[in-house]
Amino acid sequence: MTRQHTHAAGRRTGIPSRRGGRSAAPVPQAAVPRRGPGGRRALTTLFWVGLVAAVLPWWLDTPAGSLDSTGAVLTAAGRIAGLVAGYLLLVQVLMMSRLGLLGRLAGERISRWHRDVGATLVVTVLAHLSLIVVGYAAGRRSVLGQAGELLREYEDMVAAVAAAGILVLLGLTGIRAVRTALPYELWHHLHLASYLVLLLGFSHQFSNGAQLFPAGPVRAGWITAYGLVAAALLWGRVVAPLRFNLRHRLRVADVVAESPDTVSVYLTGDRLDRIDLLGGQFFRWRFLTRGCWWQSHPFSVSAAANGRWLRLTVKVVGRHTADLRDLDQGTRVWAEGPSGTFTAAHRTRERALLIAGGSGITPLRAMLEELPPGAALIYRARTPDDVLLNRELDWLAQERGTDVWYVIGSRDDQGPRQVMSAEGLRRLVPDVARRDVYLCGPPGLMEQSVRALRRAGVPRRQIHLATFEL
Ligand SMILES: Cc1cc2nc3c(=O)[nH]c(=O)nc-3n(C[C@H](O)[C@H](O)[C@H](O)COP(=O)(O)OP(=O)(O)OC[C@H]3O[C@@H](n4cnc5c(N)ncnc54)[C@H](O)[C@@H]3O)c2cc1C
């Protein structure tokens, strides 16, 4: 079943919501600036240059003709894998530093890069371990005997093997089926063990690494790279959040039920007009109250910046989200962000189509306020009760000249399936191929919609995804 709201001119009345006294964000009239893919290209180039620089010392140190036996070849491969692994670990931790500049340059790709580098890192570490053991053992002794000797006789080897073990466990939690089965907080805390990997693996590189052991420019360069990553971590994880929270002193102003299983949390604070926030971005929120203070969860802002309040809209799916229903007014909030490039500023075309599923409406609702007139929203929900913030959406449809369609029905219903097909999308939005498309919702809806959009002729670079998965 579909229902359409077209943009009949309407008198501005303020956002109709279930709370009194609050009015909508001022609607920006100008289109937001566009940002191109140049940053991603620069980072990709830097990555490959760094990788070559990491392996170069081995190349320079290895005389021609010295790889004259199977053992020597395997050992050399192991050493290269070790250098690559050390470099990838640094890149991986850098991507966890939440450095704003990195996020801005990498855009939405950063989470995919993080997953890809993580998987490659695990494989490279395992390759390093096995190649070194087999290479050292070749023609001399058993592999097990060699492994025992390395553990007993080589300095920092036990710590390095422990680091490799933790890394493999982390790799397992990166598998989608495992990740989605774990509570967010457990997954998040396990993920922090990456720092332990960095610490445990650090000394091994210098005490056992053939290229890094001798004092000289290579060793100094490697230590400098570690220093820079540590500085990025300190800045992104400690200094910047501290500055933000001391400056804005956020606290809960109100908690409003949006549906039986969804609440909006309104926050106030100091100098909110100075927060450089775009619709579609998210913060990691820590509510400083009993039972919640030790957890920090990501939630998008569900209204554009207005200088007076911030809002997040939360669907109850587990323990933490259930606790947010009972937040008291005045509860202090520690926020890290804003993060993410799922914003109107990152589009490549003038017009946009937004596709939301369930609670995935939250970032899109905020983004709608910042898109120029002519945007379209398709909101997919199982039942009418699952539609969130619909009064605000209807108001925005009028105020911002936006077409809004509610597509209601279960996954197997023929009606919604047809609407969400390539032909259905083209019929609703004839110029879909010339729009940027923003999608946020359950993975199934996203995958199916991306396929339909591609068939409808939308280029990949015009499709932007937010999955609520890290
Ligand atoms: C960048 C980003 C932005 C987000 N923005 C929002 C937002 O604006 N509003 C919002 O409600 N959520 C949002 N989320 C999801 C939100 O962070 C999680 O729902 C929350 O952390 C779950 O915590 P919990 O302890 O209550 O549940 P958990 O115990 O962590 O999860 C319980 C179960 O629910 C599943 N689950 C987790 N999230 C969802 C979901 N969104 N829908 C259905 N099932 C889920 C988990 O896989 C798990 O099996 C966002 C996530 C990310 C990564």
The ligand as an SDF file (V2000), in Angstrom:
LIG
                    3D

 53 58  0  0  0  0  0  0  0  0999 V2000
   26.1790    5.1450   12.9050 C   0  0  0  0  0  0  0  0  0  0  0  0
   24.9810    4.5670   13.6360 C   0  0  0  0  0  0  0  0  0  0  0  0
   23.8610    5.3470   13.8420 C   0  0  0  0  0  0  0  0  0  0  0  0
   22.7590    4.8180   14.5010 C   0  0  0  0  0  0  0  0  0  0  0  0
   21.6500    5.5920   14.6730 N   0  0  0  0  0  0  0  0  0  0  0  0
   20.5690    5.0870   15.2720 C   0  0  0  0  0  0  0  0  0  0  0  0
   19.3850    5.8730   15.4370 C   0  0  0  0  0  0  0  0  0  0  0  0
   19.3160    7.0430   15.0680 O   0  0  0  0  0  0  0  0  0  0  0  0
   18.2990    5.2920   16.0450 N   0  0  0  0  0  0  0  0  0  0  0  0
   18.3290    3.9920   16.4840 C   0  0  0  0  0  0  0  0  0  0  0  0
   17.3250    3.5310   17.0250 O   0  0  0  0  0  0  0  0  0  0  0  0
   19.4410    3.2210   16.3530 N   0  0  0  0  0  0  0  0  0  0  0  0
   20.5580    3.7370   15.7660 C   0  0  0  0  0  0  0  0  0  0  0  0
   21.6720    2.9580   15.6390 N   0  0  0  0  0  0  0  0  0  0  0  0
   21.6620    1.5970   16.1910 C   0  0  0  0  0  0  0  0  0  0  0  0
   21.9450    1.6460   17.7050 C   0  0  0  0  0  0  0  0  0  0  0  0
   23.2780    2.0640   17.9260 O   0  0  0  0  0  0  0  0  0  0  0  0
   21.7310    0.2710   18.3260 C   0  0  0  0  0  0  0  0  0  0  0  0
   20.3990   -0.0810   18.1380 O   0  0  0  0  0  0  0  0  0  0  0  0
   22.0110    0.2740   19.8210 C   0  0  0  0  0  0  0  0  0  0  0  0
   23.3850    0.5030   20.0520 O   0  0  0  0  0  0  0  0  0  0  0  0
   21.5940   -1.0670   20.4050 C   0  0  0  0  0  0  0  0  0  0  0  0
   21.9670   -1.1100   21.7740 O   0  0  0  0  0  0  0  0  0  0  0  0
   21.2180   -2.1090   22.7950 P   0  0  0  0  0  0  0  0  0  0  0  0
   22.1460   -2.3910   23.9390 O   0  0  0  0  0  0  0  0  0  0  0  0
   19.8860   -1.5680   23.1500 O   0  0  0  0  0  0  0  0  0  0  0  0
   20.9530   -3.3990   21.9600 O   0  0  0  0  0  0  0  0  0  0  0  0
   21.9680   -4.5800   21.6790 P   0  0  0  0  0  0  0  0  0  0  0  0
   21.9080   -5.5190   22.8450 O   0  0  0  0  0  0  0  0  0  0  0  0
   23.2900   -4.0430   21.2780 O   0  0  0  0  0  0  0  0  0  0  0  0
   21.2520   -5.2320   20.4170 O   0  0  0  0  0  0  0  0  0  0  0  0
   20.1770   -6.1170   20.5670 C   0  0  0  0  0  0  0  0  0  0  0  0
   19.9160   -6.8050   19.2530 C   0  0  0  0  0  0  0  0  0  0  0  0
   19.3240   -5.8620   18.3490 O   0  0  0  0  0  0  0  0  0  0  0  0
   20.0220   -5.8600   17.1220 C   0  0  0  0  0  0  0  0  0  0  0  0
   20.0030   -4.4780   16.6630 N   0  0  0  0  0  0  0  0  0  0  0  0
   20.9050   -3.5130   16.9180 C   0  0  0  0  0  0  0  0  0  0  0  0
   20.5460   -2.3650   16.3270 N   0  0  0  0  0  0  0  0  0  0  0  0
   19.3750   -2.6050   15.7000 C   0  0  0  0  0  0  0  0  0  0  0  0
   18.4870   -1.8250   14.9430 C   0  0  0  0  0  0  0  0  0  0  0  0
   18.7300   -0.5340   14.6870 N   0  0  0  0  0  0  0  0  0  0  0  0
   17.3540   -2.4100   14.4620 N   0  0  0  0  0  0  0  0  0  0  0  0
   17.0910   -3.6910   14.7200 C   0  0  0  0  0  0  0  0  0  0  0  0
   17.8910   -4.4870   15.4420 N   0  0  0  0  0  0  0  0  0  0  0  0
   19.0130   -3.9630   15.9210 C   0  0  0  0  0  0  0  0  0  0  0  0
   21.4220   -6.3530   17.4380 C   0  0  0  0  0  0  0  0  0  0  0  0
   21.9550   -7.0170   16.3040 O   0  0  0  0  0  0  0  0  0  0  0  0
   21.1940   -7.3110   18.5720 C   0  0  0  0  0  0  0  0  0  0  0  0
   20.9200   -8.5890   18.0950 O   0  0  0  0  0  0  0  0  0  0  0  0
   22.7870    3.4810   14.9900 C   0  0  0  0  0  0  0  0  0  0  0  0
   23.9280    2.7110   14.7990 C   0  0  0  0  0  0  0  0  0  0  0  0
   25.0150    3.2360   14.1300 C   0  0  0  0  0  0  0  0  0  0  0  0
   26.2230    2.3930   13.9260 C   0  0  0  0  0  0  0  0  0  0  0  0
  1  2  1  0
  2  3  1  0
  2 52  2  0
  3  4  2  0
  4  5  1  0
  4 50  1  0
  5  6  2  0
  6  7  1  0
  6 13  1  0
  7  8  2  0
  7  9  1  0
  9 10  1  0
 10 11  2  0
 10 12  1  0
 12 13  2  0
 13 14  1  0
 14 15  1  0
 14 50  1  0
 15 16  1  0
 16 17  1  0
 16 18  1  0
 18 19  1  0
 18 20  1  0
 20 21  1  0
 20 22  1  0
 22 23  1  0
 23 24  1  0
 24 25  2  0
 24 26  1  0
 24 27  1  0
 27 28  1  0
 28 29  2  0
 28 30  1  0
 28 31  1  0
 31 32  1  0
 32 33  1  0
 33 34  1  0
 33 48  1  0
 34 35  1  0
 35 36  1  0
 35 46  1  0
 36 37  1  0
 36 45  1  0
 37 38  2  0
 38 39  1  0
 39 40  1  0
 39 45  2  0
 40 41  1  0
 40 42  2  0
 42 43  1  0
 43 44  2  0
 44 45  1  0
 46 47  1  0
 46 48  1  0
 48 49  1  0
 50 51  2  0
 51 52  1  0
 52 53  1  0
M  END
$$$$
